[in-house]
Amino acid sequence: MGLLDKLSGWLGLRKKEVNVLCLGLDNSGKTTIINQLKPANTQAQDIVPTIGFNIEKFKTSSLSFTVFDMSGQGKYRSLWEHYYKDSHAIIFVIDSGDKLRMVVAKEELDTLLKHEDICNKKIPVLFFANKMDLQDAMSSNKITQALSLESIQDKPWHICASNAIKGEGLQEGLDWLQGKHT
């Protein structure tokens, strides 16, 4: 059973469609995380950078999941806002080893949280501090400080250290997300 199958049971949403946005800067590991969420028999062997966005649909016994894998390249980030209104959860992926672009990640997060379709929703935001296996990776605590996550008072949020290639930390994040919807 893939992690997304488990997530569908945990979300507890009594809807047939569940929309999850997967956001973050380019090269943070969004597509790799989504690939890990898929059932094992549908996982891709080669991951390529997302251009624009990809939509992944998964069905479980009671729900149909739509995961929007949004490109993190600067020229495509304006597409993100078109998907805010109908989202039920956000997964925001950070490259823990990319200290130079942490300011850009914070700017994009701030823009997201201030958007009219997000600011008034109690939508859960799960942060994956990805690429924790890198020698110079920032800790989850350092990323929390760099992104000022403590200032998010109107939404449930959680940060998990992760290594998307190995699937490490993903289960912890999904367990937290499940707790927000049960």
Backbone as JSON, one array per atom type, in Angstrom:
{
  "sequence": "MGLLDKLSGWLGLRKKEVNVLCLGLDNSGKTTIINQLKPANTQAQDIVPTIGFNIEKFKTSSLSFTVFDMSGQGKYRSLWEHYYKDSHAIIFVIDSGDKLRMVVAKEELDTLLKHEDICNKKIPVLFFANKMDLQDAMSSNKITQALSLESIQDKPWHICASNAIKGEGLQEGLDWLQGKHT",
  "N": [[0.85, -1.18, 0.0], [0.62, 2.19, -0.88], [1.88, 5.31, 0.46], [0.06, 7.32, -0.07], [-2.35, 5.98, -0.21], [-2.7, 5.37, 2.48], [-2.85, 7.96, 3.51], [-5.29, 8.82, 2.44], [-7.16, 7.41, 3.93], [-6.68, 8.49, 6.41], [-7.19, 11.24, 6.27], [-9.87, 11.67, 6.62], [-11.77, 13.16, 5.41], [-14.98, 13.66, 4.21], [-15.38, 13.61, 1.5], [-15.44, 13.05, -2.0], [-13.38, 13.88, -3.56], [-10.09, 14.88, -2.91], [-7.91, 17.5, -2.68], [-4.54, 18.18, -2.87], [-1.92, 20.41, -2.58], [1.37, 20.53, -3.69], [4.05, 22.31, -2.99], [6.93, 24.5, -3.37], [10.33, 25.62, -3.83], [12.12, 25.22, -6.96], [13.86, 22.17, -7.5], [13.65, 21.21, -4.91], [12.58, 18.79, -4.21], [9.95, 18.02, -4.56], [8.56, 16.49, -6.58], [9.81, 14.03, -6.25], [9.0, 13.37, -3.66], [6.22, 13.14, -4.08], [6.26, 10.99, -5.83], [7.11, 8.99, -4.08], [4.83, 8.79, -2.56], [3.05, 7.49, -4.12], [1.47, 4.35, -4.99], [3.59, 1.45, -4.89], [3.82, 0.03, -7.33], [3.35, 1.94, -9.26], [5.28, 3.85, -9.18], [7.64, 6.13, -10.51], [10.75, 5.52, -12.15], [12.68, 7.29, -12.99], [13.14, 10.65, -12.21], [12.25, 13.8, -13.36], [12.75, 17.37, -13.75], [9.91, 19.38, -12.99], [7.92, 21.02, -15.32], [5.95, 23.77, -15.44], [3.27, 22.33, -14.28], [2.35, 19.2, -12.78], [-0.22, 16.83, -12.65], [-1.25, 14.44, -10.47], [-3.24, 11.68, -10.09], [-4.88, 9.63, -7.81], [-6.59, 6.77, -6.77], [-8.45, 5.5, -4.09], [-10.21, 3.19, -1.99], [-12.3, 4.79, -1.03], [-11.86, 7.43, -1.74], [-10.85, 9.91, -4.14], [-7.8, 11.1, -4.97], [-6.23, 14.11, -5.81], [-3.23, 15.34, -6.6], [-1.42, 18.19, -6.89], [1.42, 18.87, -8.37], [3.4, 21.35, -8.34], [5.48, 23.37, -10.33], [8.52, 24.71, -9.15], [10.07, 26.6, -10.3], [10.93, 29.98, -10.89], [9.5, 31.35, -12.99], [7.15, 29.92, -13.14], [5.85, 30.02, -10.72], [3.73, 31.75, -10.36], [1.56, 30.33, -11.15], [0.7, 28.84, -9.0], [-1.27, 30.08, -7.35], [-3.69, 29.71, -8.64], [-4.71, 27.35, -7.81], [-5.24, 27.38, -5.13], [-7.8, 27.88, -3.98], [-9.4, 25.52, -4.05], [-8.03, 23.69, -2.52], [-7.23, 21.23, 0.0], [-5.17, 20.65, 1.65], [-1.74, 21.58, 2.14], [1.46, 20.79, 1.06], [4.59, 21.84, 1.67], [7.71, 22.0, 0.39], [11.09, 22.1, 1.31], [14.42, 22.63, 0.37], [16.8, 21.56, 2.33], [19.52, 21.89, 2.17], [19.99, 24.13, 0.69], [20.93, 26.89, 1.48], [21.31, 29.45, 0.47], [19.01, 30.09, -0.96], [17.01, 30.21, 0.9], [15.82, 32.57, 1.72], [14.32, 33.24, -0.51], [12.53, 31.1, -0.5], [11.17, 31.72, 1.86], [9.97, 34.15, 1.12], [8.19, 33.25, -0.88], [6.59, 31.52, 0.63], [5.46, 33.37, 2.45], [3.99, 34.95, 0.63], [2.16, 33.02, -0.27], [0.76, 32.43, 2.16], [-0.49, 34.85, 2.65], [-2.28, 35.13, 0.61], [-5.58, 35.7, -0.62], [-7.21, 33.43, -0.96], [-6.15, 31.61, 0.77], [-5.5, 32.75, 3.25], [-7.74, 32.96, 4.95], [-8.45, 30.4, 5.52], [-8.34, 27.4, 7.46], [-6.42, 25.65, 6.64], [-4.28, 22.85, 6.72], [-0.71, 22.95, 6.82], [1.97, 21.24, 5.79], [5.35, 20.95, 6.23], [8.16, 19.79, 4.58], [11.38, 19.38, 5.43], [13.53, 18.8, 3.38], [16.08, 16.64, 1.96], [17.77, 16.05, 4.06], [19.86, 14.35, 4.31], [22.09, 15.47, 3.26], [25.36, 16.75, 3.81], [25.71, 19.45, 4.59], [23.19, 20.25, 5.36], [20.55, 22.22, 6.71], [19.14, 22.13, 9.98], [15.83, 21.07, 11.06], [14.95, 22.84, 13.02], [16.51, 25.14, 12.5], [15.54, 25.78, 9.97], [12.9, 26.29, 10.6], [13.25, 28.65, 12.06], [14.45, 30.28, 10.05], [12.39, 30.51, 8.2], [10.49, 31.69, 9.72], [8.4, 30.2, 10.94], [7.09, 29.99, 13.37], [5.52, 32.23, 13.5], [3.2, 31.65, 12.18], [0.06, 31.6, 13.01], [-2.6, 31.09, 12.48], [-3.11, 28.72, 11.21], [-2.85, 25.18, 11.24], [0.37, 23.75, 11.39], [3.31, 21.89, 10.57], [6.64, 20.65, 10.74], [8.82, 18.42, 9.16], [11.81, 16.58, 9.1], [13.24, 15.24, 6.18], [14.1, 12.74, 3.71], [13.59, 12.43, 0.64], [14.32, 10.66, -1.42], [14.92, 8.24, -0.18], [12.59, 7.98, 1.19], [12.42, 8.67, 3.82], [11.08, 10.16, 6.74], [8.71, 10.91, 5.56], [6.45, 9.45, 6.31], [6.07, 10.27, 8.98], [5.3, 12.94, 8.56], [2.89, 12.57, 7.13], [1.43, 11.22, 9.05], [1.07, 13.27, 10.9], [-0.49, 15.03, 9.35], [-2.77, 13.49, 9.02], [-3.75, 13.53, 11.63], [-4.76, 16.1, 11.77], [-7.11, 16.01, 10.45], [-8.84, 14.2, 11.55]],
  "CA": [[0.0, 0.0, 0.0], [1.39, 3.42, -0.94], [1.6, 6.27, 1.52], [-1.13, 8.08, -0.4], [-3.49, 5.16, 0.2], [-2.85, 5.56, 3.92], [-3.29, 9.33, 3.73], [-6.71, 8.93, 2.11], [-7.92, 6.93, 5.07], [-6.47, 9.34, 7.57], [-7.7, 12.6, 6.13], [-11.19, 11.7, 7.21], [-12.67, 14.06, 4.69], [-16.11, 12.93, 3.64], [-15.51, 14.1, 0.13], [-14.92, 12.11, -2.97], [-12.14, 14.44, -4.11], [-9.2, 15.57, -1.98], [-6.88, 18.21, -3.43], [-3.34, 18.5, -2.11], [-0.93, 21.16, -3.34], [2.76, 20.29, -3.31], [4.72, 23.54, -3.4], [8.29, 24.72, -2.93], [11.22, 26.07, -4.9], [12.63, 24.18, -7.86], [14.91, 21.28, -7.01], [13.51, 20.93, -3.47], [12.24, 17.38, -4.04], [8.5, 17.84, -4.58], [8.17, 15.37, -7.44], [10.32, 12.81, -5.63], [8.09, 13.08, -2.55], [4.95, 12.64, -4.65], [6.54, 9.66, -6.36], [7.14, 8.09, -2.92], [3.46, 8.65, -2.05], [2.29, 6.62, -5.02], [1.63, 2.9, -4.79], [4.9, 1.01, -5.38], [3.78, -0.43, -8.72], [3.18, 3.07, -10.17], [6.34, 4.83, -8.97], [8.55, 6.35, -11.64], [12.15, 5.21, -11.87], [13.47, 8.5, -13.25], [12.43, 11.89, -11.89], [12.75, 14.94, -14.12], [12.17, 18.62, -13.24], [8.55, 19.68, -13.42], [7.74, 22.24, -16.09], [4.55, 24.15, -15.24], [2.76, 21.52, -13.17], [1.87, 17.86, -13.08], [-1.34, 16.4, -11.82], [-1.25, 13.0, -10.19], [-4.52, 11.24, -9.53], [-4.83, 8.32, -7.18], [-7.89, 6.35, -6.23], [-8.47, 4.51, -3.03], [-11.55, 2.63, -1.93], [-13.34, 5.78, -0.75], [-11.52, 8.78, -2.18], [-10.01, 10.16, -5.31], [-6.82, 12.11, -4.64], [-5.59, 14.87, -6.86], [-2.07, 16.04, -6.07], [-0.91, 19.15, -7.85], [2.87, 19.01, -8.25], [3.61, 22.64, -8.99], [6.87, 23.71, -10.59], [9.06, 25.73, -8.27], [10.85, 27.57, -11.07], [10.38, 31.32, -10.73], [8.54, 31.75, -14.02], [5.91, 29.16, -13.01], [5.26, 30.13, -9.38], [2.46, 32.48, -10.42], [0.48, 29.34, -11.37], [0.29, 28.25, -7.72], [-2.48, 30.69, -6.78], [-4.89, 29.24, -9.33], [-5.11, 26.08, -7.2], [-5.43, 27.57, -3.7], [-9.2, 27.89, -3.54], [-9.97, 24.19, -3.9], [-7.09, 22.78, -1.85], [-7.58, 20.77, 1.35], [-3.91, 20.58, 2.4], [-0.56, 22.03, 1.4], [2.76, 20.26, 1.41], [5.59, 22.81, 1.24], [8.97, 21.29, 0.45], [12.25, 22.97, 1.39], [15.72, 21.99, 0.2], [17.54, 21.9, 3.55], [20.9, 22.19, 1.86], [20.06, 25.33, -0.15], [20.87, 28.04, 2.4], [21.27, 30.7, -0.29], [17.66, 30.42, -1.44], [16.05, 30.15, 2.0], [15.1, 33.85, 1.71], [13.33, 33.14, -1.59], [11.5, 30.19, -0.01], [10.37, 32.46, 2.84], [9.13, 35.11, 0.38], [7.11, 32.5, -1.54], [5.69, 31.06, 1.69], [4.71, 34.54, 2.92], [3.01, 35.29, -0.41], [1.14, 31.98, -0.2], [-0.06, 32.55, 3.37], [-1.25, 36.11, 2.6], [-3.21, 35.12, -0.51], [-6.96, 35.73, -0.15], [-7.81, 32.1, -0.96], [-5.5, 30.8, 1.79], [-5.37, 33.42, 4.55], [-8.92, 32.76, 5.8], [-8.72, 28.97, 5.67], [-7.56, 26.67, 8.48], [-5.81, 24.58, 5.86], [-3.02, 22.41, 7.3], [0.48, 23.1, 5.99], [3.01, 20.31, 6.17], [6.65, 21.31, 5.67], [9.2, 18.77, 4.56], [12.76, 19.88, 5.36], [14.02, 17.7, 2.57], [17.51, 16.48, 1.69], [18.47, 16.05, 5.34], [21.04, 13.49, 4.22], [23.23, 16.26, 2.8], [26.27, 17.09, 4.9], [25.53, 20.84, 5.03], [21.76, 20.53, 5.49], [20.08, 22.94, 7.9], [18.23, 21.34, 10.8], [14.43, 21.52, 11.04], [14.85, 24.03, 13.89], [17.08, 26.28, 11.77], [14.61, 26.13, 8.89], [11.75, 26.91, 11.27], [13.65, 30.03, 12.34], [14.69, 31.01, 8.8], [11.1, 30.77, 7.54], [9.59, 32.29, 10.73], [7.19, 29.38, 11.01], [6.37, 30.25, 14.63], [4.59, 33.34, 13.3], [1.96, 31.14, 11.59], [-0.84, 31.4, 14.14], [-3.97, 30.84, 12.05], [-3.17, 27.45, 10.49], [-1.99, 24.13, 11.8], [1.54, 23.47, 10.58], [4.27, 20.95, 11.15], [7.82, 20.46, 9.9], [9.47, 17.11, 9.29], [13.03, 16.33, 8.34], [12.96, 14.16, 5.23], [14.98, 12.37, 2.62], [12.57, 11.92, -0.28], [14.82, 9.54, -2.22], [14.77, 7.03, 0.63], [11.26, 7.96, 1.8], [12.54, 8.94, 5.25], [10.38, 11.32, 7.27], [7.43, 11.14, 4.9], [5.4, 8.84, 7.12], [5.83, 11.17, 10.12], [4.53, 14.08, 8.07], [1.53, 12.14, 6.8], [0.76, 10.93, 10.33], [0.63, 14.56, 11.45], [-1.58, 15.52, 8.5], [-3.95, 12.71, 9.35], [-4.26, 14.02, 12.91], [-5.44, 17.38, 11.58], [-8.39, 15.8, 9.76], [-9.65, 13.14, 12.15]],
  "C": [[0.89, 1.23, 0.0], [1.02, 4.35, 0.19], [0.35, 7.07, 1.22], [-2.39, 7.3, -0.07], [-3.76, 5.36, 1.69], [-3.39, 6.95, 4.21], [-4.78, 9.48, 3.46], [-7.58, 8.47, 3.27], [-7.83, 7.86, 6.25], [-7.13, 10.7, 7.47], [-9.11, 12.74, 6.68], [-12.14, 12.67, 6.54], [-13.79, 13.23, 4.07], [-16.41, 13.45, 2.25], [-14.95, 13.04, -0.79], [-13.58, 12.57, -3.54], [-11.36, 15.16, -3.01], [-8.07, 16.19, -2.8], [-5.74, 18.61, -2.51], [-2.38, 19.24, -3.02], [0.45, 20.82, -2.81], [3.58, 21.43, -3.89], [6.13, 23.61, -2.83], [9.13, 25.16, -4.12], [11.65, 24.89, -5.78], [13.78, 23.43, -7.2], [14.82, 21.0, -5.51], [13.14, 19.48, -3.21], [10.75, 17.09, -4.06], [8.07, 16.61, -5.37], [8.64, 14.04, -6.85], [9.44, 12.4, -4.45], [6.79, 12.5, -3.08], [5.14, 11.24, -5.2], [6.55, 8.63, -5.22], [5.73, 7.85, -2.36], [2.62, 7.69, -2.89], [2.44, 5.15, -4.61], [2.91, 2.43, -5.48], [4.89, 0.63, -6.86], [3.6, 0.71, -9.72], [4.28, 4.12, -10.01], [7.25, 4.9, -10.19], [9.97, 6.02, -11.22], [13.03, 6.44, -12.05], [12.6, 9.73, -12.98], [13.08, 13.02, -12.67], [12.11, 16.21, -13.57], [10.79, 18.87, -13.83], [8.53, 21.02, -14.15], [6.25, 22.58, -15.99], [4.0, 23.42, -14.04], [2.39, 20.15, -13.69], [0.72, 17.57, -12.15], [-1.26, 14.9, -11.69], [-2.59, 12.67, -9.56], [-4.35, 9.82, -9.0], [-6.21, 8.0, -6.66], [-7.65, 5.35, -5.12], [-9.91, 4.02, -2.95], [-12.63, 3.7, -1.74], [-13.08, 7.16, -1.32], [-10.75, 8.77, -3.48], [-9.11, 11.33, -4.94], [-6.34, 12.81, -5.88], [-4.46, 15.65, -6.2], [-1.52, 16.91, -7.18], [0.57, 19.39, -7.53], [3.25, 20.25, -9.04], [5.1, 22.93, -9.16], [7.3, 24.82, -9.65], [9.93, 26.74, -8.99], [10.14, 28.93, -11.01], [9.3, 31.69, -11.73], [7.22, 31.01, -13.93], [5.22, 29.34, -11.67], [3.94, 30.89, -9.37], [1.28, 31.54, -10.68], [-0.09, 28.82, -10.05], [-1.08, 28.76, -7.28], [-3.77, 30.22, -7.44], [-5.46, 27.97, -8.69], [-5.39, 26.2, -5.7], [-6.86, 27.33, -3.24], [-9.74, 26.49, -3.24], [-9.06, 23.2, -3.19], [-7.55, 22.46, -0.43], [-6.35, 20.66, 2.24], [-2.79, 21.07, 1.5], [0.65, 21.31, 1.96], [3.78, 21.22, 0.81], [6.96, 22.17, 1.47], [10.13, 22.29, 0.38], [13.51, 22.13, 1.18], [16.59, 22.45, 1.37], [18.99, 22.28, 3.3], [21.09, 23.49, 1.07], [19.9, 26.58, 0.7], [20.7, 29.36, 1.64], [19.86, 31.09, -0.72], [16.6, 30.32, -0.35], [15.21, 31.43, 2.06], [14.0, 33.81, 0.64], [12.19, 32.21, -1.15], [10.59, 30.9, 0.99], [9.45, 33.47, 2.13], [7.95, 34.4, -0.28], [6.11, 31.99, -0.52], [4.84, 32.22, 2.2], [3.64, 34.96, 1.92], [1.85, 34.3, -0.4], [0.2, 32.22, 0.97], [-0.91, 33.82, 3.39], [-2.3, 36.13, 1.49], [-4.65, 34.99, 0.0], [-7.62, 34.35, -0.11], [-7.21, 31.17, 0.09], [-5.61, 31.44, 3.18], [-6.56, 33.2, 5.47], [-9.3, 31.3, 6.0], [-7.83, 28.37, 6.75], [-6.86, 25.48, 7.84], [-4.48, 24.15, 6.51], [-1.87, 22.54, 6.3], [1.57, 22.2, 6.57], [4.3, 20.73, 5.46], [7.56, 20.1, 5.72], [10.54, 19.48, 4.4], [13.54, 18.77, 4.68], [15.55, 17.76, 2.39], [18.34, 16.56, 2.97], [19.72, 15.18, 5.34], [22.28, 14.26, 3.76], [24.07, 16.74, 3.99], [26.03, 18.5, 5.45], [24.06, 21.23, 5.2], [21.47, 21.28, 6.79], [19.13, 22.03, 8.67], [16.8, 21.87, 10.66], [14.26, 22.78, 11.89], [15.38, 25.27, 13.19], [16.16, 26.73, 10.65], [13.37, 26.8, 9.47], [12.05, 28.37, 11.57], [13.79, 30.84, 11.05], [13.38, 31.38, 8.1], [10.08, 31.43, 8.48], [8.29, 31.51, 10.87], [6.4, 29.61, 12.29], [5.35, 31.37, 14.49], [3.28, 32.89, 12.65], [1.03, 30.74, 12.74], [-2.23, 30.92, 13.73], [-4.16, 29.53, 11.28], [-2.37, 26.41, 11.25], [-0.83, 23.89, 10.85], [2.48, 22.55, 11.35], [5.44, 20.84, 10.19], [8.45, 19.12, 10.21], [10.76, 17.1, 8.49], [12.75, 15.15, 7.42], [14.12, 13.93, 4.28], [14.05, 11.67, 1.62], [13.04, 10.71, -1.07], [14.64, 8.22, -1.48], [13.39, 6.92, 1.27], [11.27, 8.27, 3.28], [11.82, 10.22, 5.65], [9.01, 11.56, 6.67], [6.27, 10.6, 5.73], [5.05, 9.73, 8.32], [4.97, 12.35, 9.7], [3.09, 13.7, 7.77], [0.75, 11.77, 8.05], [0.25, 12.22, 10.96], [-0.57, 15.09, 10.67], [-2.87, 14.79, 8.8], [-4.58, 13.22, 10.65], [-5.0, 15.33, 12.8], [-6.83, 17.2, 10.97], [-9.22, 14.69, 10.37], [-10.37, 13.64, 13.36]]
}
